[in-house]
Amino acid sequence: MPSSPKITITIKLFAAYQEAYNVGELKRDFSPNTSILEVLNQLISERPELEKWRSLTRFGLNLQFVEAETLLQDGDEIVFIPPVSGG
């Protein structure tokens, strides 16, 4: 039985997301037509401390800001951008 098709996504992590995972980038496989929101939900389920950033996070897809409902394609690069405190 053939396996279902997968797309490979690069996830760039910044600030709280990078601290939670201790890396700056993840590569993950998802089903076609996965949304950015579904990826966010997976990361938060793996690292529940990120829940507080859910409503504050902005999303970048291939260097453009997009909405959470945006569907991903193979090879896409997404960025999760929580608020960053500066000084």
Backbone as JSON, one array per atom type, in Angstrom:
{
  "sequence": "MPSSPKITITIKLFAAYQEAYNVGELKRDFSPNTSILEVLNQLISERPELEKWRSLTRFGLNLQFVEAETLLQDGDEIVFIPPVSGG",
  "N": [[0.85, -1.18, 0.0], [0.75, 2.12, -0.98], [2.39, 4.9, 0.57], [0.88, 7.86, 1.92], [1.1, 11.01, 0.22], [3.61, 13.43, 1.11], [4.6, 16.67, 2.23], [7.49, 18.66, 2.62], [8.47, 20.95, 5.01], [10.2, 23.86, 6.03], [10.72, 25.25, 9.14], [11.28, 28.23, 10.6], [12.49, 29.43, 13.64], [12.03, 31.85, 16.18], [12.86, 33.92, 19.0], [10.71, 33.21, 21.65], [9.91, 30.74, 20.57], [12.26, 29.68, 19.54], [13.69, 29.47, 21.91], [12.15, 27.54, 23.24], [12.51, 25.24, 21.69], [15.22, 25.11, 21.41], [16.65, 25.31, 19.08], [17.21, 26.9, 15.91], [15.79, 26.24, 13.7], [13.48, 24.0, 12.2], [12.79, 21.0, 10.39], [10.04, 19.57, 8.92], [7.65, 17.03, 8.03], [4.5, 17.1, 6.43], [1.03, 16.53, 5.64], [-0.24, 17.2, 2.34], [-1.85, 20.36, 1.72], [-1.85, 21.29, 4.33], [-2.32, 23.74, 6.83], [-0.78, 26.8, 8.01], [-1.68, 27.3, 10.57], [-2.24, 24.71, 11.5], [0.35, 23.69, 11.71], [1.35, 25.4, 13.68], [-0.33, 24.6, 15.8], [0.63, 22.0, 16.2], [3.28, 22.48, 17.07], [2.75, 23.83, 19.47], [1.43, 21.83, 20.86], [3.54, 20.12, 21.29], [5.25, 21.7, 22.8], [3.95, 23.0, 25.31], [4.35, 25.37, 26.73], [4.4, 27.38, 24.9], [1.85, 28.18, 24.36], [0.91, 30.62, 25.42], [1.78, 32.45, 23.57], [0.32, 32.09, 21.32], [-1.88, 33.76, 20.29], [-0.53, 36.04, 19.73], [1.39, 35.68, 17.85], [2.87, 36.27, 14.7], [2.96, 35.35, 11.22], [5.23, 34.29, 8.75], [5.64, 33.48, 5.35], [7.74, 32.21, 3.07], [9.15, 34.67, 3.07], [7.12, 36.61, 3.2], [4.48, 38.23, 4.99], [1.71, 36.39, 6.17], [-1.63, 34.99, 6.62], [-2.86, 32.79, 9.22], [-4.4, 30.75, 8.15], [-3.33, 30.13, 5.72], [-2.41, 27.83, 3.21], [0.09, 25.32, 2.93], [2.86, 24.45, 0.77], [5.0, 22.01, -0.76], [8.36, 22.4, 0.2], [8.11, 24.95, 1.21], [8.99, 27.72, 3.34], [8.41, 28.59, 6.56], [7.9, 31.09, 9.05], [7.71, 31.69, 12.46], [6.8, 34.36, 14.36], [6.94, 35.66, 17.29], [6.04, 38.31, 19.64], [8.81, 40.4, 20.25], [10.82, 41.33, 22.86], [12.52, 44.34, 23.33], [15.32, 46.54, 23.88]],
  "CA": [[0.0, 0.0, 0.0], [1.63, 3.3, -1.04], [2.2, 5.87, 1.65], [0.26, 9.1, 1.46], [2.13, 12.01, -0.12], [4.0, 14.35, 2.16], [5.35, 17.86, 1.85], [8.51, 18.99, 3.62], [8.42, 22.37, 5.34], [11.21, 24.39, 6.95], [10.11, 26.15, 10.13], [12.26, 29.09, 11.26], [12.03, 29.76, 14.98], [12.62, 33.04, 16.78], [12.46, 34.33, 20.36], [10.17, 32.17, 22.54], [9.88, 29.45, 19.87], [13.64, 29.2, 19.5], [14.05, 29.06, 23.27], [11.43, 26.31, 23.58], [13.06, 24.11, 20.94], [16.69, 25.16, 21.49], [17.21, 25.32, 17.73], [16.68, 28.0, 15.13], [15.08, 25.77, 12.52], [12.99, 22.62, 12.18], [12.26, 20.49, 9.12], [8.95, 18.64, 9.25], [6.8, 16.55, 6.95], [3.07, 17.24, 6.68], [0.16, 16.18, 4.52], [-0.54, 18.34, 1.47], [-2.95, 21.22, 2.17], [-1.74, 21.64, 5.74], [-2.26, 25.19, 7.01], [0.18, 27.29, 9.0], [-2.31, 27.12, 11.88], [-2.05, 23.32, 11.91], [1.75, 23.57, 12.13], [1.42, 26.07, 14.98], [-0.98, 23.73, 16.79], [1.54, 20.88, 16.49], [4.4, 22.97, 17.89], [2.26, 24.14, 20.81], [1.15, 20.57, 21.55], [4.84, 19.58, 21.7], [5.83, 22.62, 23.78], [2.77, 23.74, 25.81], [4.7, 26.71, 27.24], [4.22, 28.34, 23.81], [0.43, 28.54, 24.24], [0.68, 32.04, 25.72], [2.18, 33.26, 22.42], [-0.53, 31.73, 20.17], [-2.66, 34.85, 19.7], [0.36, 37.18, 19.46], [2.38, 35.3, 16.85], [2.65, 36.56, 13.28], [3.48, 34.28, 10.38], [5.83, 34.6, 7.47], [5.74, 32.37, 4.41], [8.63, 32.58, 1.97], [9.52, 36.08, 3.25], [5.97, 37.51, 3.18], [3.53, 37.98, 6.07], [0.5, 35.72, 5.71], [-2.59, 34.6, 7.64], [-2.68, 31.44, 9.75], [-5.14, 29.79, 7.34], [-2.61, 29.9, 4.48], [-2.02, 26.44, 2.99], [1.51, 25.15, 2.63], [3.27, 23.61, -0.35], [6.3, 21.38, -0.55], [9.51, 23.29, 0.11], [7.86, 26.26, 1.82], [9.69, 28.1, 4.56], [7.55, 29.43, 7.38], [8.54, 31.74, 10.18], [6.84, 32.07, 13.56], [7.37, 35.58, 14.89], [6.24, 36.18, 18.47], [6.56, 39.62, 20.02], [10.18, 40.35, 20.77], [11.07, 42.49, 23.72], [13.79, 44.98, 22.98], [15.72, 47.51, 24.88]],
  "C": [[0.9, 1.25, 0.0], [1.34, 4.26, 0.1], [1.58, 7.14, 1.07], [1.35, 10.13, 1.18], [2.39, 12.94, 1.04], [4.67, 15.56, 1.53], [6.33, 18.15, 2.97], [8.57, 20.5, 3.77], [9.6, 22.7, 6.24], [10.53, 25.4, 7.85], [11.23, 26.92, 10.82], [11.69, 29.56, 12.59], [12.78, 30.97, 15.53], [12.11, 33.2, 18.2], [11.94, 33.14, 21.16], [10.17, 30.8, 21.87], [11.28, 28.85, 19.81], [14.08, 28.74, 20.88], [13.39, 27.74, 23.64], [12.05, 25.09, 22.93], [14.58, 24.03, 21.0], [17.37, 25.01, 20.14], [16.58, 26.48, 16.98], [15.82, 27.56, 13.96], [14.66, 24.31, 12.69], [12.61, 22.26, 10.75], [11.23, 19.44, 9.48], [8.21, 18.23, 7.98], [5.34, 16.66, 7.37], [2.32, 16.72, 5.46], [-0.02, 17.4, 3.64], [-1.77, 19.08, 2.01], [-3.0, 21.42, 3.68], [-1.65, 23.17, 5.84], [-1.17, 25.54, 8.03], [-0.38, 27.1, 10.41], [-2.12, 25.69, 12.38], [-0.61, 23.07, 12.37], [1.92, 24.21, 13.5], [0.82, 25.19, 16.08], [-0.07, 22.56, 17.17], [2.68, 21.34, 17.39], [3.93, 23.24, 19.32], [1.91, 22.86, 21.56], [2.44, 19.91, 22.03], [5.48, 20.4, 22.8], [4.72, 23.51, 24.33], [3.1, 25.13, 26.36], [4.54, 27.78, 26.16], [2.78, 28.82, 23.67], [0.19, 30.03, 24.46], [1.03, 32.95, 24.55], [1.25, 33.06, 21.22], [-1.18, 32.94, 19.51], [-1.79, 36.04, 19.31], [1.34, 36.91, 18.32], [1.94, 35.71, 15.45], [3.36, 35.49, 12.47], [4.07, 34.82, 9.1], [5.9, 33.34, 6.64], [6.58, 32.84, 3.23], [8.85, 34.1, 1.91], [8.37, 37.07, 3.09], [5.07, 37.18, 4.37], [2.26, 37.4, 5.49], [-0.41, 35.42, 6.9], [-2.38, 33.15, 8.03], [-3.37, 30.38, 8.89], [-4.43, 29.45, 6.03], [-2.16, 28.44, 4.38], [-0.59, 26.36, 2.5], [1.72, 24.24, 1.43], [4.66, 23.07, -0.06], [7.42, 22.4, -0.74], [9.31, 24.66, 0.72], [8.71, 26.46, 3.07], [8.77, 29.02, 5.34], [8.34, 29.95, 8.58], [7.46, 32.05, 11.21], [7.5, 33.24, 14.27], [6.53, 36.04, 16.08], [6.74, 37.59, 18.76], [7.96, 39.47, 20.6], [10.4, 41.57, 21.64], [12.43, 43.05, 23.36], [14.17, 45.97, 24.05], [16.79, 48.41, 24.34]]
}
